[in-house]
Amino acid sequence: MSSWIEYTDPTWRNLQMRLLKVDEAYFSINSSSTIERNFIYTLSSECYECPYTKVKVISPNQTNEIFKLNVAHPLSFKIFDNDVGKYAPNNASAMCNLQNLDFNEFGVYNFSIYPNNSCVVLTDKAGVNVNKSLFLVILLAIILAIIYKLSNYITRRYQSSTVSDDVVNNADEAVVEKPVQKKRMRSLDAFRGLVMVLMIFVNSGGGGYWWIEHAPWNGLHLADIVFPCFLWIMGVCIPFSIKSQLSRGTTKLSICKKIIWRSVKMFLIGVCLNSINGPQLEDLRIMGVLQRFGIAFLVVGILHTIFFKTENVMPQSGLKRSIFDLILLKEQLISAVVLIVISLGITFGINAPGCPRGYLGPGGKYMNASNPNCIGGIVGFIDLKILGESHIYQHPTAKYLYDSKAFDPEGVFGCLLTIVQVFFGVICGTILTTHVHWIARIKRWLVWSILLGLLGGILCLFSKENGLIPINKNLWSLSFVLVTSSLAFLLLVILYYTIDVREIWSGFPFAECGMNAIVLYVGHTVFHKMLPWHWTVGPMNTHFMLLLKCIWNTVLWVGIALYLNGIKYYYTL
């Protein structure tokens, strides 16, 4: 059982094993080389087109020299007999070369350098399987969910029997018919709630698993799906809201005023949340998640209101009927295309000072540190000039892998394609308001999912690092918008069919979370580091303990959402 919680002996050959952090291992150097000094350089397979980085200097006949490395990804080693600097190019000739070796967390590995200048890495103490903790915690969560559902079932059975007795005793009373209320589409709430719960989980650390956290630069990890799905579902709800307001006689001018005010509130709340560690105005981050929400909602909401057709009679022609939702959105389609053209034109047509034209890399040591100050290319340069270096995000994901400088993943320039992302949600919402039959809706959503997925895949050549435009959340690249929108369409198809069409599942508990999404977002951001949501016990250096904390934090907010739903309290901006 101890292997399932990543237990390791407190000591091993005088090494303090409990001092290792998540995904770390010890390396013990034993050198019998006759060369004056050896220089050890390492390269993680996750670091694309990176040079080797110097990690250790070894004297001759040195034994049991200990150092730690992160082993979440395979590592390559090069041993040089001279100091080639902080970074060593991949083509640099080395006296010893070891490629793509796999290591395990909490392992101890002997790194031996021999007199003939050869080297080898052997396992002294086997590490632990970090995936076992994930399976164990998932199993515990399933057991708790079953217990919760069983207790609810027993409670409902008891309450229903009590109600039945009351009905029999009051059978002579007059029956008053309640007005039939329009059925709420719970799959939309469940979609929003599912993404919110996932966001709380990943913001709590995601158990320290690399594939849950944000990708360092290119690529798509679980955490990268959250924000675009939120924006997309916001777009889905815009046609409903505007159509409802217009049907009640609200003027388009009044609707636009409400949109502006709501956008301002989102932006200001986002700025305030950026000051949660103290409002130091000199280096206060200006942009953020809610800020980008506000900007995208402002543009898409006003455009949809202005071009909304109050009289939209379904045409008789079969072809026009099949694309009627697109006909209604033709002005907004044109606007989206214009934004894409502007974004791509600036990205590939204008070069940032000192950077190659069309540069999309993370700067730092990427491409053998050839452009260390060019993180994000023209995208990063524009944000830097508009916001100032002290008002952008100081700890981008690329900083820890590529040694990159400050960069804001929610900067100003990325708002262009963020607006396009919201517009794809508007297309989904317009399909809902235009076509009443579930088959017609699902067919169109699947077509959009396949189309956008293929376009995004073509742009990145269905790979992580290749293609004209790689998938990149930091840059909010076009391929990223297309692929995540494709996933959003597909996810809504599954939820809509399961919850609203077949009623196999009620959407519990995600639907209840989605009905109070803003409360959960602001609440978890403000109270993230406070009891009872956040706690530590001991070193917290295993995935198991980090997972327990993440799930505890997430479950507490789900419980709050269920309580708010129980007292019928719902808050929206």
Secondary structure, 3 states (H helix, E strand, C coil): CHHHHCCCCCEECCEEHHHCCCCEEEEEEEECCCCCCEEEEEEECCCCCCCEEEEEEECCCCCCEEEEEECCCCEEEEEECCCCCCEECCCCCCCEEEEEECCCECCEEEEEECCCCCEEEEEEECCECCHHHHHHHHHHHHHHHHHHHHHHHHHHHHHHHHHHHHHHHCCCCCCCCCCCCCCCCHHHHHHHHHHHHHHHHHHCCHHHCCCCCCCCCECCCHHHHHHHHHHHHHHHHHHHHHHHHHHCCCCHHHHHHHHHHHHHHHHHHHHHHHCCCCCCHHHCCCCCHHHHHHHHHHHHHHHHHHHCCCCCCCCCCHHHHHCHHHHHCHHHHHHHHHHHHHHHHHHHHCCCCCCCCCCCCCCCCHHHHCCCCCCCCHHHHHHHHHHCHHHCCCCCCHHHHHCCCCCCCCCCCCHHHHHHHHHHHHHHHHHHHHCCCHHHHHHHHHHHHHHHHHHHHHHCCCCCCCCCCCCECCCCCHHHHHHHHHHHHHHHHHHHHHHHHCCCCCCCCHHHHHCCHHHHHHHHHHCCCCCCCCCCCCCCCCHHHHHHHHHHHHHHHHHHHHHHHHCCCCCCC
